Amino acid sequence: MNEIITRLNEIEEKAGAILAAAGEKKEAMAAQFERDRQEIDRKYEKMLAQEIGEYEQTLKSEAERELSDVRRCNEEALLRLAQSFAGQREALARQIADRVTR
């Protein structure tokens, strides 16, 4: 009977040691999981920042191109207006003089 009790105690001690080792391994795995998660978070934050930077650069380039196009159109319109005025200056001056002298 004592032998059975001794054997049961040995089994219980081994089971406790196994559970303790499993608990330690679980804690180690949880810590590793947290480190891995943080590393993945840093990696994706870096990738996101890079993509945002590239997108901002693309938008800035597009805005600059559109602004350049608008400036060119404005310059062309001003040139046409100046040419039109130069061609009609005499006629406009006569019309103004006629209105003033009436």
Buried (B, 14 or more C-beta within 10 A) or exposed (E): EEEEEEEEEEEEEEEEEEEEEEEEEEEEEEEEEEEEEEEEEEEEEEEEEEEEEEEEEEEEEEEEEEEEEEEEEEEEEEEEEEEEEEEEEEEEEEEEEEEEEE
